[in-house]
Amino acid sequence: MSRTFYITEVFSEAPYGGNQLATVLDASDMSMNEMQKIARGFNFSETTFIVGGNHKDGFDVRIFTPAGELPFAGHPTLGSAYLARQLYCRGDESVVQLNLGIGPIPVTFADDDVLWMKQKAPVFGDIIAREQVAATLGLSVADLSDTNPCQYVSTGLEFLIVPLVSHSALQRIKIQNDDFGHGLFAFCPQGYTANQQISARMFAASLDVIEDPATGSANGCLAGYLVEHKFFGDSAVDVRVGQGYEIARPSTLYLQARKSDGEFDVKVGGKVRIVAQGEWKL
């Protein structure tokens, strides 16, 4: 018995960029244990399994890192929605819904080839002392912003959001330990390219992801953080984030978010391309 799989690059503006995703089709009869073994076999940040559903009710998708299952993750959502539209729909639908562990997530297909996922409203958690975070990053306290906090944020998966003062500090990060749960997401207000406004890096050793090339879930948390703290002086943002450059997987993520009357609207977008297709022999 075998299963067809695809490999996509998500948040990629050019070949050999973005975050790689393996997606296994027609996986309804696979056990959790088998899915986990396949995810370890691919050894990407995440592997997804389409286990059922349809265009009307949404497609049921499970997400695994090499270490375990996740209720939500960003680039697996966009990559799986792209494939579901291409393979199970007519290919011209403007919205495809995925049914994930955190509930339904709609993905919208724009005319400029950018896919947008609407994320859950951010939940803001504990603020961590700059000194503790600096020590974990192998940086000095002066490398961290003293006007914006290091704070846990979740839009379905929690990350510690860490504002840095310079691109130099971002590039000098040397993780010393793994004390911060699902991931630590550091950023600074300068892009790698002229069309980016922010640079970022994400580390999650506890998930067997030493450094992630492009993290849609963490960028959704960042989008909520930016408007909550009015990082750019406003309660709305429309920016592009560069990530993955230090590990030779250049990625661009599109963020749109606003806060109005206490309500958040958070969207993360990016481009997707299919790069491989094969058969996994079970």
N, C-alpha and C positions, 0 to 999 in steps of 0.2 A: 504494500500500500504506500502511496506517496501523496504529498500535498504540494500544490503550486504555491510558490512564494514570489514576492517582488521586493526589490530594494529600491528605495527612493532616497533622494537628497532633499531635505526640507530646510527652508530658510536659505536656499542657495541662489545666488545671482549668476553663477557661472559653474561649469562642470568642475567636479572635485572640490566643491565647497559645501557648506551647510552641514546638517546633522544627518547621518545615515540611519535609515529605518528599514528593518525587515518586517514584512507583513505576510502572514500565512493565511491563505484563504480557506473557507469551508472547514473551519476547525471545531465545529459543534460537538463532535464526538471525542475530542481530545481531553485528557485529564489535565488537571492543574500541574501535576508532576511532570507530564510530558511537555507541556508548554514551557515550564521552567527550564527543562533540559535543552530544549531548542533555543530558548533565549540565551542560555549560556554558550551554546554552540555558535550562534552568530556573534555573540559578545559585543554587540552594539550597545549604546546607552539604553535603548529600548527596542523591544520586538513586540509587534501587535498580532492579535489573532482575531479574525472576523468570525464570530461564532453564530451569527444569525441576523434576523431582521430584514427589513426591506426599506424602499425609499419612503413609503407612506409613514411607517411607524418608527423609522430610524434603524441604523445598523448597530448591532450589539458587538462591542469590541472590548477585548481584555488586553491589558498592557503589562509587560514584564520587563524589568531590568535583569541583568545577569544574577542579581541577588534575590529578587522577589517581585511580587505583583504590586502595581500602583493603581490607585483609583482614578488618577488623572495625570496626564503629562501633555505638554504642548505640541512638540513636533510629531509625536505619534498620532495626535488628533488630526492635524492637518494632513499628514501623509496617508493615513487610513481613509479619511474623507475623500481625498483626491482619487485613490484607487477605487473606492466604492462607487464614486460617480462615473469613473471610466469603465468599470467592469460590470456593475450591476444596474446602472441607470442608463438613460438615453445619452448622457454625456453633455446635456445642455441645461441641466437643473441649476438654478441660481443658489439653492441652499440644500445642503445635505446634513442630516442630523446623525450624530453618533450617540449611542447609549453607553455611557461609561460608568465606572464605579461611583462617581459623584452625581450621576444623573445625566439627563440629556444635554448635549453641547451642540448648538447649531454652527455649521461652517458655511460661510458665504463666499461665493466665487465672483470676484470682481472682473471687469472687462480688461484690466491691465495685468491679468494673470496672477494677481495677489489673492491668496485665500485668507479669509478673516474668521477667527473663532471668537465668539463672545464668551468671556469667562465669567465665573461667579463673582459676586461682589467681594472685594477684599475684606479680610478679617485681620485686624492689627493686634499683634501680641506683645510680648515683653520687649523692653529696650535693654540692650546689653552694653555694659561699660566699654568705652572705646579702648581702654587699656587691655582688657581681656581679648578683644577682637584683634587688636594690633599684634599682640603676642602670637595669636594663632596664625596670622598672615605673615609673620616674620617681618613686620614693618614697624616703624616708630609711630607713636601716637599722633605726631604732627602730620602723618600721611593720611589720617582720617579726618573727615569734615568735623568741625566743632560746632556747626550750626544745624546739622541734620543728624538724627539718631541712627544707630545700628539697631534695627528693629525686625522682629519676626513678622512676616506677612504671609497670608494664605489666600489663594483663590481656588483652593481645592487640594493644594499640596504646599506645605509650609517651607519658606526659605528665610534665612537671615539676610536682610538687605543691608549692605555696607557701603556707604558713600565715601569715596576717596577724593582727594583734592587734586590729583594729577594723573595723567597718563603714565608718567614715569612710575608712580607708586603702583598702579595696576600691573605693570609689566614686571615689577620687582617682587611680586607675591611669591612666597615660598611657604606652603602650608606646613605647619608644625605639628598639628594634631587634628582630630576629627570630633569636635565636641558639639557640633551644631545641627544635629538631626539630619533632615533630608538634604540639606544643601546650604552652602554659603555663597551668596551672589554679590560680588563686588562690582562697583561701577564708578565711572567718572564722567564729567561733562565735556567730553571731547571724543570725536569719532576717529576711526582708523582711516576713513576716507572723507572726502569733502561733502558727501551727501548724508553723512551720519552725524548725529548730535551727541551720542553717548557711546562709550566703549564699556564692555563688561566681560567678566569671567565668572564661571560657576564651578564649584568643587563639591563633590558628594562621595567621598570615599566609602561611606557606610552603605551606599548603593552599588559599590564596585564601579563607580564612575569617578576616576581620578580628576579629570577635567572634561566638561561637556562642551561640544562645539557650538551648540545653539539650544537654548532652553526656553521654550515657549511659556511653560508654567511659571518659571521664575520671572520672566519678562512681564507677564501679567501682574505679578506681585509688584514688580518695579513700577509699572504704569499706575497702579493704585497708590503706591508710596509717593510718586512724583506729584500727583494731584492732591493727596492728603496733606502733604507738607509744603505745597506750592513751591516746589523746588525751582521751577522756572518763573516764579512770581504769579502763577495763575492756577486756577482750579480746573484747567483743561490742558491736555498735551497732545501733540501730533508729531512724533519724532521717529527717527530710525536709530537702531542700536546695532553696533558691530560687536561680534563675539566670535571666538574660535580662531583668531588670527595667530595666537601664540602656539597653537597645535596644528597649524597648517590646514585648517578647515574654515576658511573665511566665510562668515555668515552675516546676513542682514535681516533684522527683525523690525517690523513696522508696529508701532504702538499708537493707539488712539484711546484716550480716556478722559473722562470728565466727572466732576462731582457737582450735583445740583440738588439743592434742598435736602442734603444728606444722603442722596442716592448716587451710587456709582454706576458708570457704564464703562466697562473695560473690554477692549478688543486688542488682539494680537494677530498680526498678519505676516505672511511670507510666501515665497514662491516654492513650488514643488516640481521635481522632475523624476521620471522613472529612469533608472540606470542599469537595472538587471532583472532578469526573470529566470526562475529555475524550478526544480522539483526537489523537495525534501523527502528522502527515502526513510520511511518509518520502520 
